[in-house]
């Protein structure tokens, strides 16, 4: 069986990490410079943190579901191959 894991290059990992950091810093600067009360800034900050948290959680959940489906499909393929081998060996006898 083939191992279908995706391996990301170091450059891609650096790019995505840097993009996340830049976006987080830009949002923090935007909220800090917002002309609103301290309480409103706090609510915007909590909302942005929650949005990032849920985006990460959703991404991980979808990836885990996809990997579980791939594992299930590989298991079914292996069972089918074994069944076909068993049927083929009884035909030869």
MMTF fields as JSON, N, C-alpha, C and O atoms, coordinates in Angstrom:
{
  "mmtfVersion": "1.0.0",
  "mmtfProducer": "UNKNOWN",
  "numBonds": 371,
  "numAtoms": 372,
  "numGroups": 93,
  "numChains": 1,
  "numModels": 1,
  "chainsPerModel": [1],
  "groupsPerChain": [93],
  "chainIdList": ["A"],
  "bondAtomList": [4, 2, 8, 6, 12, 10, 16, 14, 20, 18, 24, 22, 28, 26, 32, 30, 36, 34, 40, 38, 44, 42, 48, 46, 52, 50, 56, 54, 60, 58, 64, 62, 68, 66, 72, 70, 76, 74, 80, 78, 84, 82, 88, 86, 92, 90, 96, 94, 100, 98, 104, 102, 108, 106, 112, 110, 116, 114, 120, 118, 124, 122, 128, 126, 132, 130, 136, 134, 140, 138, 144, 142, 148, 146, 152, 150, 156, 154, 160, 158, 164, 162, 168, 166, 172, 170, 176, 174, 180, 178, 184, 182, 188, 186, 192, 190, 196, 194, 200, 198, 204, 202, 208, 206, 212, 210, 216, 214, 220, 218, 224, 222, 228, 226, 232, 230, 236, 234, 240, 238, 244, 242, 248, 246, 252, 250, 256, 254, 260, 258, 264, 262, 268, 266, 272, 270, 276, 274, 280, 278, 284, 282, 288, 286, 292, 290, 296, 294, 300, 298, 304, 302, 308, 306, 312, 310, 316, 314, 320, 318, 324, 322, 328, 326, 332, 330, 336, 334, 340, 338, 344, 342, 348, 346, 352, 350, 356, 354, 360, 358, 364, 362, 368, 366],
  "bondOrderList": [1, 1, 1, 1, 1, 1, 1, 1, 1, 1, 1, 1, 1, 1, 1, 1, 1, 1, 1, 1, 1, 1, 1, 1, 1, 1, 1, 1, 1, 1, 1, 1, 1, 1, 1, 1, 1, 1, 1, 1, 1, 1, 1, 1, 1, 1, 1, 1, 1, 1, 1, 1, 1, 1, 1, 1, 1, 1, 1, 1, 1, 1, 1, 1, 1, 1, 1, 1, 1, 1, 1, 1, 1, 1, 1, 1, 1, 1, 1, 1, 1, 1, 1, 1, 1, 1, 1, 1, 1, 1, 1, 1],
  "groupList": [{"groupName": "UNK", "atomNameList": ["N", "CA", "C", "O"], "elementList": ["N", "C", "C", "O"], "formalChargeList": [0, 0, 0, 0], "bondAtomList": [1, 0, 2, 1, 3, 2], "bondOrderList": [1, 1, 2], "singleLetterCode": "X", "chemCompType": "L-PEPTIDE LINKING"}],
  "groupTypeList": [0, 0, 0, 0, 0, 0, 0, 0, 0, 0, 0, 0, 0, 0, 0, 0, 0, 0, 0, 0, 0, 0, 0, 0, 0, 0, 0, 0, 0, 0, 0, 0, 0, 0, 0, 0, 0, 0, 0, 0, 0, 0, 0, 0, 0, 0, 0, 0, 0, 0, 0, 0, 0, 0, 0, 0, 0, 0, 0, 0, 0, 0, 0, 0, 0, 0, 0, 0, 0, 0, 0, 0, 0, 0, 0, 0, 0, 0, 0, 0, 0, 0, 0, 0, 0, 0, 0, 0, 0, 0, 0, 0, 0],
  "groupIdList": [1, 2, 3, 4, 5, 6, 7, 8, 9, 10, 11, 12, 13, 14, 15, 16, 17, 18, 19, 20, 21, 22, 23, 24, 25, 26, 27, 28, 29, 30, 31, 32, 33, 34, 35, 36, 37, 38, 39, 40, 41, 42, 43, 44, 45, 46, 47, 48, 49, 50, 51, 52, 53, 54, 55, 56, 57, 58, 59, 60, 61, 62, 63, 64, 65, 66, 67, 68, 69, 70, 71, 72, 73, 74, 75, 76, 77, 78, 79, 80, 81, 82, 83, 84, 85, 86, 87, 88, 89, 90, 91, 92, 93],
  "secStructList": [7, 7, 7, 7, 7, 7, 7, 7, 7, 2, 2, 2, 2, 2, 2, 2, 2, 2, 2, 2, 2, 2, 2, 2, 2, 2, 2, 2, 2, 2, 2, 2, 6, 7, 1, 1, 7, 2, 2, 2, 2, 2, 2, 2, 2, 2, 2, 2, 2, 2, 2, 2, 2, 2, 2, 2, 2, 2, 2, 2, 2, 2, 2, 2, 2, 2, 2, 2, 2, 2, 2, 2, 2, 2, 2, 2, 2, 2, 2, 2, 2, 2, 2, 2, 2, 2, 2, 2, 2, 2, 2, 2, 7],
  "xCoordList": [0.83, 0.0, 0.875, 1.989, 0.347, 1.074, 0.736, -0.376, 1.717, 1.496, 1.229, 2.132, -0.009, -0.412, -0.321, -1.101, 0.608, 0.735, 1.364, 2.24, 0.9, 1.411, 2.53, 2.357, 3.662, 4.797, 4.996, 5.221, 4.907, 5.062, 6.532, 7.288, 6.923, 8.301, 8.51, 7.558, 9.752, 10.085, 9.696, 9.261, 9.851, 9.473, 7.973, 7.57, 7.149, 5.703, 5.329, 4.474, 5.969, 5.697, 6.085, 5.337, 7.228, 7.667, 6.694, 6.336, 6.264, 5.334, 4.01, 3.514, 3.435, 2.141, 2.249, 1.355, 3.331, 3.533, 3.7, 3.11, 4.499, 4.719, 3.419, 3.129, 2.638, 1.363, 0.425, -0.24, 0.371, -0.484, -0.024, -0.843, 1.269, 1.801, 1.524, 1.118, 1.737, 1.487, 0.007, -0.327, -0.879, -2.318, -2.718, -3.526, -2.164, -2.496, -1.995, -2.698, -0.797, -0.241, -1.056, -1.338, -1.431, -2.235, -3.587, -4.059, -4.209, -5.489, -5.316, -6.141, -4.251, -4.002, -3.777, -4.296, -3.015, -2.774, -4.08, -4.353, -4.882, -6.165, -7.09, -7.735, -7.163, -8.032, -7.481, -8.253, -6.166, -5.553, -5.838, -6.121, -5.758, -5.961, -7.426, -7.736, -8.319, -9.746, -10.231, -9.88, -11.034, -11.586, -12.872, -13.979, -12.684, -13.824, -13.426, -12.268, -14.409, -14.122, -13.259, -13.136, -12.679, -11.837, -12.645, -12.143, -13.906, -14.779, -15.045, -15.027, -15.289, -15.534, -14.288, -14.383, -13.124, -11.878, -11.705, -11.231, -12.094, -12.011, -12.917, -12.525, -14.133, -15.053, -14.533, -14.64, -13.968, -13.385, -12.211, -12.043, -11.414, -10.275, -10.744, -10.225, -11.733, -12.262, -12.873, -12.709, -13.577, -14.193, -13.131, -13.286, -12.064, -11.012, -10.278, -9.935, -10.034, -9.386, -10.285, -9.815, -11.576, -12.52, -12.6, -12.684, -12.575, -12.627, -11.396, -11.522, -10.22, -9.004, -9.072, -8.729, -9.51, -9.609, -10.553, -10.22, -11.73, -12.693, -12.228, -12.522, -11.513, -10.979, -9.959, -9.964, -9.094, -8.104, -8.79, -8.427, -9.777, -10.494, -11.246, -11.225, -11.908, -12.631, -11.681, -11.973, -10.554, -9.571, -9.064, -8.966, -8.745, -8.255, -9.331, -9.037, -10.575, -11.662, -11.873, -12.032, -11.875, -12.05, -10.888, -11.092, -9.674, -8.51, -8.56, -8.28, -8.914, -9.01, -10.076, -9.881, -11.206, -12.272, -11.804, -12.101, -11.077, -10.566, -9.549, -9.574, -8.656, -7.666, -8.326, -7.886, -9.374, -10.087, -10.763, -10.784, -11.313, -11.952, -10.91, -11.167, -9.738, -8.666, -8.24, -8.013, -8.132, -7.746, -8.805, -8.478, -10.076, -11.171, -11.134, -11.322, -10.89, -10.813, -9.641, -9.777, -8.502, -7.353, -7.66, -7.272, -8.354, -8.735, -9.677, -9.507, -10.654, -11.593, -10.873, -11.173, -9.919, -9.141, -8.339, -8.267, -7.74, -6.952, -7.843, -7.453, -9.029, -9.96, -10.386, -10.474, -10.65, -11.062, -9.939, -10.184, -8.713, -7.574, -7.395, -7.135, -7.532, -7.408, -8.502, -8.24, -9.714, -10.831, -10.595, -10.84, -10.123, -9.842, -8.715, -8.777, -7.684, -6.598, -7.089, -6.712, -7.944, -8.496, -9.349, -9.258, -10.167, -11.008, -10.133, -10.41, -9.093, -8.182, -7.413, -7.152, -7.051, -6.279, -7.172, -6.676, -8.463, -9.353, -9.694, -9.983, -9.666, -9.917, -8.766, -8.983, -7.523, -6.353, -6.284, -5.694, -6.86, -6.748, -7.626, -7.634],
  "yCoordList": [-1.185, 0.0, 1.25, 1.254, 2.29, 3.545, 4.406, 4.369, 5.173, 6.14, 7.489, 8.088, 7.967, 9.185, 10.428, 11.361, 10.468, 11.651, 12.779, 12.561, 13.983, 15.163, 15.75, 16.013, 15.95, 16.53, 17.952, 18.164, 18.915, 20.317, 20.704, 20.254, 21.55, 22.029, 23.019, 23.609, 23.189, 24.133, 25.553, 26.337, 25.886, 27.224, 27.47, 28.575, 26.465, 26.61, 26.817, 27.644, 26.067, 26.199, 27.604, 28.231, 28.085, 29.434, 30.478, 31.419, 30.319, 31.264, 31.318, 32.405, 30.165, 30.158, 30.701, 31.408, 30.373, 30.892, 32.409, 33.121, 32.889, 34.332, 35.047, 36.115, 34.467, 35.074, 35.182, 36.201, 34.133, 34.165, 35.249, 36.005, 35.324, 36.323, 37.732, 38.592, 37.981, 39.311, 39.676, 40.796, 38.723, 39.001, 39.278, 40.172, 38.523, 38.734, 40.09, 40.787, 40.464, 41.766, 42.9, 43.898, 42.746, 43.789, 43.949, 45.071, 42.84, 42.925, 43.574, 44.391, 43.216, 43.809, 45.315, 46.08, 45.74, 47.17, 47.877, 48.976, 47.24, 47.821, 47.987, 49.025, 46.978, 47.074, 48.121, 48.873, 48.18, 49.156, 50.593, 51.468, 50.823, 52.179, 52.519, 53.62, 51.599, 51.82, 52.919, 52.936, 53.827, 54.888, 54.373, 54.654, 53.613, 53.045, 52.932, 53.128, 52.615, 52.48, 51.237, 50.356, 51.205, 50.067, 48.774, 47.723, 48.857, 47.667, 47.179, 45.973, 48.089, 47.701, 47.048, 46.051, 47.616, 47.015, 45.608, 44.705, 45.433, 44.112, 43.102, 41.955, 43.532, 42.641, 42.287, 41.137, 43.272, 42.986, 42.007, 41.111, 42.19, 41.287, 39.875, 38.913, 39.745, 38.416, 37.759, 36.557, 38.545, 38.003, 37.533, 36.485, 38.299, 37.9, 36.655, 35.789, 36.553, 35.35, 34.135, 33.059, 34.308, 33.203, 32.786, 31.596, 33.754, 33.453, 32.65, 31.685, 33.043, 32.301, 30.892, 29.919, 30.787, 29.49, 28.553, 27.391, 29.056, 28.2, 27.843, 26.749, 28.737, 28.421, 27.292, 26.386, 27.337, 26.276, 24.965, 23.914, 25.017, 23.816, 23.199, 21.981, 24.025, 23.532, 22.888, 21.817, 23.528, 22.97, 21.618, 20.677, 21.512, 20.25, 19.174, 18.024, 19.534, 18.566, 18.029, 16.823, 18.913, 18.47, 17.601, 16.614, 17.962, 17.155, 15.783, 14.772, 15.742, 14.46, 13.564, 12.355, 14.161, 13.376, 12.808, 11.66, 13.608, 13.147, 12.018, 11.031, 12.164, 11.116, 9.834, 8.741, 9.95, 8.761, 8.057, 6.827, 8.818, 8.235, 7.524, 6.436, 8.135, 7.49, 6.184, 5.184, 6.192, 4.98, 3.898, 2.731, 4.287, 3.336, 2.736, 1.532, 3.581, 3.088, 2.126, 1.121, 2.412, 1.503, 0.176, -0.878, 0.22, -1.013, -1.842, -3.056, -1.205, -1.91, -2.493, -3.61, -1.74, -2.255, -3.49, -4.464, -3.437, -4.577, -5.791, -6.904, -5.604, -6.72, -7.305, -8.524, -6.441, -6.899, -7.687, -8.739, -7.182, -7.897, -9.264, -10.246, -9.337, -10.626, -11.588, -12.769, -11.091, -11.923, -12.436, -13.608, -11.567, -11.983, -13.006, -13.949, -12.834, -13.807, -15.16, -16.204, -15.124, -16.376, -17.069, -18.287, -16.331, -16.919, -17.441, -18.508, -16.718, -17.135, -18.391, -19.231, -18.536, -19.719, -20.971, -22.078, -20.818, -21.993, -22.422, -23.597, -21.482, -21.842, -22.648, -23.506, -22.374, -23.074, -24.508, -25.362, -24.785, -26.104, -27.144, -28.3],
  "zCoordList": [0.0, 0.0, 0.0, 0.523, -0.591, -0.639, 0.565, 1.09, 0.984, 2.052, 1.396, 0.811, 1.494, 0.798, 1.667, 1.478, 2.61, 3.453, 2.657, 1.821, 2.934, 2.251, 3.087, 4.277, 2.469, 3.16, 2.631, 1.44, 3.544, 3.153, 3.191, 4.052, 2.241, 2.232, 3.371, 3.881, 3.756, 4.829, 4.434, 5.278, 3.157, 2.696, 2.86, 3.222, 2.602, 2.748, 4.218, 4.539, 5.095, 6.524, 7.005, 7.755, 6.582, 6.953, 6.405, 7.112, 5.153, 4.529, 5.284, 5.579, 5.599, 6.277, 7.699, 8.166, 8.383, 9.736, 9.712, 10.526, 8.783, 8.658, 8.297, 8.836, 7.393, 7.006, 8.201, 8.381, 9.017, 10.208, 11.178, 11.7, 11.417, 12.355, 11.86, 12.641, 10.565, 10.0, 10.137, 10.525, 9.814, 9.93, 11.369, 11.624, 12.317, 13.73, 14.212, 14.944, 13.812, 14.211, 13.594, 14.258, 12.326, 11.673, 12.363, 12.547, 12.744, 13.439, 14.805, 15.215, 15.509, 16.827, 16.718, 17.531, 15.728, 15.517, 15.158, 15.641, 14.311, 13.922, 15.112, 15.257, 15.964, 17.146, 18.116, 18.711, 18.281, 19.196, 18.74, 19.558, 17.42, 16.884, 16.642, 16.19, 16.934, 16.738, 17.685, 18.865, 17.156, 17.996, 18.631, 18.171, 19.701, 20.432, 21.898, 22.267, 22.714, 24.148, 24.391, 23.539, 25.571, 25.942, 25.932, 25.534, 26.373, 26.382, 24.961, 24.713, 24.031, 22.638, 22.04, 21.324, 22.339, 21.859, 22.422, 21.732, 23.683, 24.308, 23.611, 23.395, 23.258, 22.563, 21.174, 20.747, 20.462, 19.145, 19.272, 18.444, 20.307, 20.524, 20.819, 20.252, 21.709, 22.026, 20.787, 20.575, 19.97, 18.765, 17.768, 17.141, 17.624, 16.681, 17.17, 16.365, 18.471, 19.013, 18.825, 18.456, 19.079, 18.9, 17.433, 17.131, 16.524, 15.095, 14.658, 13.904, 15.126, 14.798, 15.388, 14.718, 16.629, 17.3, 16.552, 16.315, 16.179, 15.484, 14.079, 13.597, 13.416, 12.086, 12.176, 11.342, 13.17, 13.363, 13.713, 13.184, 14.599, 15.003, 13.83, 13.654, 13.028, 11.86, 10.86, 10.327, 10.605, 9.682, 10.168, 9.381, 11.438, 11.987, 11.924, 11.598, 12.233, 12.196, 10.788, 10.602, 9.798, 8.414, 7.952, 7.245, 8.348, 7.972, 8.63, 7.985, 9.912, 10.615, 10.005, 9.877, 9.626, 8.997, 7.656, 7.327, 6.892, 5.603, 5.79, 5.055, 6.772, 7.03, 7.516, 7.16, 8.321, 8.784, 7.616, 7.564, 6.683, 5.503, 4.642, 4.127, 4.484, 3.712, 4.379, 3.698, 5.707, 6.436, 6.258, 6.038, 6.354, 6.179, 4.774, 4.603, 3.768, 2.39, 2.207, 1.509, 2.816, 2.716, 3.385, 2.883, 4.517, 5.201, 4.332, 4.219, 3.727, 2.848, 1.639, 1.217, 1.074, -0.056, 0.342, -0.406, 1.524, 1.989, 2.2, 1.85, 2.763, 2.957, 1.62, 1.471, 0.648, -0.677, -1.349, -1.94, -1.259, -1.848, -1.204, -1.899, 0.106, 0.798, 0.359, 0.131, 0.242, -0.198, -1.616, -1.9, -2.503, -3.878, -3.93, -4.717, -3.101, -3.05, -2.565, -3.098, -1.533, -1.002, -2.048, -2.202, -2.766, -3.823, -4.952, -5.5, -5.308, -6.377, -6.001, -6.862, -4.752, -4.337, -4.287, -4.494, -4.02, -4.016, -5.434, -5.663, -6.411, -7.799, -8.387, -9.242, -7.926, -8.441, -7.937, -8.6, -6.803, -6.177, -6.829, -6.406]
}
